[in-house]
Amino acid sequence: MTQQPAPVAARTRAESLRGLCGGAVHLPGDPAYDMARSPWNLQVDDHPAAVVYPAFPDEVADVLRAASAAGLAVAPQGTGHGAPPLEGRLADAVLLRTSAMTELSVDAGRRTARVGAGVLWGDLTEVAGRSGLAARHPSSPDVGVVGYSLGGGIGWYARELGLQCNAVTAVELVLADGDVVRATADREPDLFWALRGGAAPLGVVTALEFDLFPLATVVAGFLAWDWTAVEEVLPAWVTWCVSAPEQATTSFRLVEVPTTDDVPVELRGRRLAMVDGAVLGDDGTAAEVLAPLRALRPEIDTVARVPASSLVRLHLDPEGPTPAYASSTLVADLPDAAIAAVVDAAGPRSGTRLAAAELRQLGGALGRPDPAGGALSMLDGRFLALGLGLGLPDGGDAAHWERQRADAGRFLAALEPWTTGGHYLPMLDERVDTRKAFPPGVHARLSAIRRSVDPGGLFLAAHPDVPAGG
């Protein structure tokens, strides 16, 4: 979608921000404006009234006060992975990029990490790995730690350990009025609860702390077949998921492997049916757990004991700014009819051009409320279905993206009879009513907390504002 440049009135008001953040303020027409406004997802082309890069909490506070005085909204953003739901709504807003906040430290004795809002998961896993520690990280190294951690966080250990947001022990942020606060279970407990998975912009998070766990190596990798084997492999994987121990977290994908240099040569450009993931425990236990899948005679088997820090690249997700489209839904179960629907919608005879039609294995700790958890403490469903589209080498034209969206819609619509009706917001590019992401009581509490910390609505919500009363 082509966006219109920011209205002149907004640009004029944004002039009051010049000189803030040590000069790291970019307005329309400035030489670095186009680079500054570009998110990770290159399909998004927004023209905010200003783009600012604060490096410290006091600089964030200055920006918020100036934006409020100028009548401009504020949209905090780290890497830009979550940019699509905001598309078309930034013309009267300040895009506040947190990438300059790169503080990163690991306390090996306490098994904790402290990260600034600009830290990426690839950097964190590498540093933690030097101390034999791991985190509940995502499947991509260039996802921001803060956005992923506060939005939920489904990693390769999720069925054993739960969501990453519930590993968070402290959040430091700047509120709409410019106050800098530290939220923990004992200090600002309501705010702390809402930040962990609440998905609403309650302030600009500048740093957070979270628990790590001891894990130097882990059995992980992928099993792959030509995608023509889907009618044998997918039912077997679904059956395997029923009895798989919580130590195993996997996904099934019908994937078109990219042709990039970071992908093994033998995989590039192929259409595969792939099961990837990790099994916590010793080699013998892992081999026993995976035996039914290996009995399906995968063409490629990379599963082995590997450094835990390497798992952040296991999924072969694209690295670096990329045009992308993602849509997802939570699935209660996958009976035979659902499996047949997946094959029809995304299999070899479907004509699909999706980069990936994915089913992530949930359950285990993900299916149980965390007693000490935040606003999102569990996910309702046994699977998460994700349709992923990626850009062509030249970025693709409008017809390409319409096809991607249509194919993703067809894949998810095929599963509609078996969905839970809920959503996992971090894997959803369309804007949705957040009442579909949280139980009624949780939603009402989130609504009240947001009104209390941002009564003037300074911050733009990626998804529709939480209605009063929930």
N, C-alpha and C positions, 0 to 999 in steps of 0.2 A: 504494500500500500504506500503510495506517495503522499508524504505529509506536506502541508503548507507551512511556510516559514512563520516564525513567531510574529504576532501582530505588532505593529509599530509601537502601540501604547505599552505593551509588555516589555519590549526592548528598551523603551525610554525609562521605564521604572527600574529595569534591571541595571541601569547605569550606576545606581547607588551602591552596587556591590563591588564596583571596581576598587582595587587596592586591598581587598580582603585576601586572606589565605596567602599572604606574601606575594600577591600578584597572580596566583593560580586561578584566575577567573577569566572565562572565555565567553564573549558575547557574539551574537550573529554578526558576521562580517569580519571578525578577528581572524588572523592567519591560522591559528590552531583550533578554531571552533569545530570544524568538521571532524577532526581527529578526536577531540575531547568528547564529543557527544556520541561517538560510535560505541555501541555495546558489543558484547561477545557475539550475540545473535545478529548477524549482518543483514538479516531480512528486515529488521526494524530500522526505520529511517525517520526519527523524530527530530524536531527542531525546537528545543527548549529555549526559554527566554534567556537563560544563562546556564553555564556549566562551571561548577566550582570543585576544586580539589583541596579540601582542608587536610592538614597533616596532624592536627592536635585538637583535643576537645574544645579548647577555648576558641579556636578558629571556627569550629562547627557552630558554637554558640553565637559568634558574631554573624555568621551567615544566616542563621535562623532568625535572629532579631532583625537583620536588614531585610530579609525576604518578607517577613511579616509586616514590617513598616511600609514596604513597597506594594503590598497587596498581592504578593506572589505565593503560590503554593510551593512545597518542597517535596521532591521525590528522591529519597536516599537510594543509592545503587552501588553495589560492589563491582562484580565482574560483568554484569549485564546479562547473565543467564536468565534472569527473571524479567527482562524488559518487555516481552510481547504483550502482557495484559495492560501495560500502561500506554501502548501505542495510540497516538492520536490525541493524547491528553496532556502534553507537556508544553503547549504553546504559552501558557500563562504560569509556568512553573520553573523553579530552579532545580536542575539535575545536580544532585550532590554526590559526587563520586568519592568513594572511600579508599581508593587503591593506594594512596600515599601512606596509609596507616599500616606499616609493615612490622610492627613489633612481634617477635616470635621467641618464646622461651619454653623449655621443657624442664620440669623438675622431676628428675628420675627417681628421687627418694619418695616423693609424695605421689608420683605417677599422675601428674597433672600437666596441662599445657595452658599457656596464656598467649593469645594471639590478637593482633590488631585487626581491624575490619578489612584490611587489604590483603591479608595472607591467603594464599591458595593451598589447596589440599596437597598438591604435589610437594610443596616445600615443607609442610607440617609432617607428612608421613616420613620424609627423608630424615628430618631432624629427630623425630621420635624413634625411628628405627635404629639410630646409632646407640640408643640406650636400651634396645630390646623391647621397646614399647610400641603399641599400636592404638589406633583410634577407630571409631565407627564411621569410617570415611566413605565417600561415594565412589562411583565407578569412573570418575574422570579427574585427572590431576589439576585441571585449571578451573574447577569450581571453587568459589570463595568459601572459606571455612565458616564465616559468620552467617551468611545467608542460608547455607545448607543446614547448619546446626540449629538455627532458630526456626526453620521451616518444617522440621521433622527429622529427616535423615535416615534413609533406608540403605544400609551398607551391606557388606559381605558377611557380617557377623550378626545381622539384625535378628534372626530367629533365635539366637542364643542370648543376645545382650539387649535387644530392643532398639528404640529410636535414639539417634544421636542427641536430639534436643533434650532428652532426659539424662544425658551425661553432663550437661552444662551445670556448673556450680556457681557462677557469678557472671553478671552482664553489666558492663559500664556503658552508659548512654547519655546523650544530651536530649533533654525534653524540649517541647515546643517553646517554652518560655526562656530557654537558654540555660536552665539549671542542669548541672552535671550530677548524675546520681549513679550509685552502685547498688544493683539489685541482687539479693541472695535469698536463700530460704528464710533467713532470720531478719533481713533488712529489706524493706519494700517487698514483702512476700507476695502481695497480689500482683504487682508489676512483674516480679520474677516468674510467677506462674504463667501470666499472659504471654510473656516473651517467648517461652519455650513451646513453640508450635502454634502460636496464636495467629500468625500470618497477617496481623494488622500492624501498620507502622505506628508504633508507640513512641518513637523517638529515633535519633540517629545513634545506632550502636557503634561505639568506637573500639571496644575490646571485649573479649569474653574469656572465661576460664572453664575448663572441663576436664573430666577424668579420662585418663588413658588406662590401658591394661597391659599386663606383660605378655608379649607375643613376639618372638624374634623370627620364627618361621611358621609356615602353615601349608597344609596340603590344598592346592588350588590350581586352577587351569580351566581348559575347556575341552569338551568332546564335540566333534563336528562331523556331520554327514552332508552329502549333497541334499538340497532341499526337497528333492523328489522322494526322500525317505520319510517325509513328515508324517504320513499316515501310519507309519509304524512307530516312529520315535515319540511323537507328541503324546499319544495315549499311554505309552509306557512311562514317560516322564510324569504324567499326571498321576498314574497309579503309584509310582515310586514316591511322589510327594506325600501321599497319604500316611505312609509309615516312616518317612525319613526322620531321623532324630533332629532335635533343635540345633545340634552342632553344625548341621548342613544348611547353607543358604545358597540357592541357585536361581538361575533364570533360564527360560527357554526362549530362543529367538529364531525367527525366519529373517535372515539378514543378508543384505547385499553388502559385501565387504568392500570398504573403500580401497582405492588404489594408491593411497599415500605411502610414503617411504617408511613410516613407523609400523606398517602392517607387514607380517611375514609374506614373502614373495608368493608362496604356494597358495595363499588365501586371496590375494588381491583380485577384486572384480568378480568373485564367485558368489553365487547364491547358495547359502548354507542353512541347514537346520543345526542349531548350536545350543548346547547346554553348558553354561559356565557358572563358576561359583567356588566356594571354599567349604572345607570340612575341618572343624576344630577337633583336635585330638591326635593320637599317635598314628603312625603310618598304617598299622594293621587295622585299626578301627576305620580309618578313611577308606582303605581298600575294600573292606567288607561293605561299607555303606554304598560305595559307588559300583559294586559288582553288577547289580541288575542293569545299570546304564551301560557299562562296558560290554555286557553280554549282547548288546545291540550292534556290536562291531563298528564302532566309529571309524571313519576314515582317518581322522586326526585326533590324537589324544595327547594333550600337553599337561595333563594333571600330574603334579609332582610336588614335593616339598620345596618351597621357594621362600625367599625373604618376604616377610609380611608387608614390607614397604612397597613391594612390587605390585600388590593387588590393586593399587589405585589406577593401574593401566590395563588390568585384566580384560575389561570389557571392550577394548579397542575403540573407545569413544574418540571422536575427533578432538584434536587439541588446537588451540588458537582460535581466533574469531572465525565463525562459520555461519552461513545462512542455515537456519534450522526451523523446524516446526514440530511441536510435540503435543499430543493429546492423550488423555488416559482416563481410566475408570477403575473402580474397585469391583472385584468379581467374587461372588459368594462361593461358587463351586464351578467345576468344569466336568459335567457329565458327558456321556458320549455325544449327545446332540450338540453341546457347546463346542466340543472338539471338532466335530464335522463342520460347524459353522465357521470356526477359525480357518480351517483348511480351505473352505470354499471362498472365504473373503480375502485370504492373504497367502494362499498356497500356490503351487506351480501353475495351476490352471486359472488363476484369478486375474491375471494381467496386472497385478499390483506393481507400483513403482516405489513403494515405501522403502526407505533405507532399512527399517527394522519393524517387524510386528513382534512385540515382546510380551511375555508373561513372566512376571517376577513372583517368586515363591514367597508368600507371607506366612502367617501363623506363628506358632511358637510364642516367644516373648512379645512379638508384635501384636498378637491377638489377645494379650492380657493387659488390663490397666496397670500402669506402674504406680504403686502406692505413693511414691514421692514425685510423680511426674507432673508435667505442666499441662497447658491447655490441650495439647495433643499427646496422649500417653499410650495410644494403641491405634491400630488400623482395623477396620471392620471388613473382613474378607479373607479368603485364602490365597487370592492372587491379585496382582495389579496388572492390568492390561495397558500397554503403551504403544501408540503408533508414532513412529519417528520418521520425519522427512528431512532430508539434507539437500543443500544446494548442489547444482551442477558445477563443474569446474569454472564456468564463466559466471556463476551466480544464479543462472536460470531466469526465465522470463515469467510473466504472470501466469501463463498457461501451465508451466511446470509446477508452480506453487498451488494452483487450483487443483491440479491432479494429486499432489501430495495430500492436500487437505481432504479431498474426496476419498482417497484410498484409506486415510486414517479414519475418517468417519465411517466408511464401510466396514472396516475391521472392528471398530468399537460397537457399531450398531448391531453387528452380528452377535455380539455377546450380551446385548441389552436384556434378554430374558433372565440372565443369570447374574446381573449386577446387584450390588447392595443399595444403590441409590446415593452412595457417598462419593466424595472426591478427595484426592490427595493433591493439594494445591501446587506444590513445587513442580509437579510434572504435568502442568496444564497451562497451555498458552492462551486459551480463551478465558475471558472473564466470566466468572460464575458467582451466583449468590452463595456467600460463605455459610449460610445456614445448611448447605448440603455437605459441608466439610466438618461440622461439629455437632454434637448432640445439643438439644435445646437448652439445657441448663448451662453447658459450657459456653454456648453462643451468647446467651444473655449476660453472663458474667464478663465475657470479653467486651461486649458492647459497653457495659457500664465503666469498665476500666479505661477503655479508649476515650470515652467522653470526659473522664476525669483528668487525664494527662494531656489531652489535645482538644480542649473545649471549642477552640476556634476552627478546627479542621485544617490546620496548617499542612499536615502531611497527606499526600495522595496515597490512597490504598490501591494496590495492584488489582484487587477484586472489589466489587461494589462495597460501599461503606456498610458496616454492620448496622442494621436498622435499630433504632431505639426500641428497647423492650425485648429484643431478640426474637 
